[in-house]
Amino acid sequence: RRTLSLPAAAIEALRAQRELQAAERAEAGDRWQEHGLVFCTAVGTPLDAANVRRAFRKIVTTAGLGESWTPRELRHSFVSLMSASGVPVEEIAALAGHASSRTTEAIYRKELRPVLRRGAEVMDGIFG
């Protein structure tokens, strides 16, 4: 386990989720089963993998991204965005929860290319 800061957009989305869940709880009435979950079914029970995939597919289709995306690809997108923004591989590894940057480099090598190139670019700048 680790503690991460959340971006403002994520905090805002979680607050909206809390309001949505309060409405679902009220609508479910006696059928609601409290499990203390942030994301759950319309009656408070844990989501299963099929629930998550179905909801995710609906979201990406509505967003016009096609149907081939999976929730797992969000992790790859996160690593890609961090790398493209110049975040060092070691920091990306810590954010992704990897024990070392070797895991990050082995699994996400394509996504890390901008970070891996940065060293060469800096050296070119130093030595002209």
Secondary structure, 3 states (H helix, E strand, C coil): CCCCCCCHHHHHHHHHHHHHHHHHHHHHHHHCCCCCCCCCCCCCCCCCHHHHHHHHHHHHHHCCCCCCCCCCHHHHHHHHHHHHCCCCHHHHHHHHCCCCHHHHHHHCHHHHHHHHHHHHHHHHHHHC
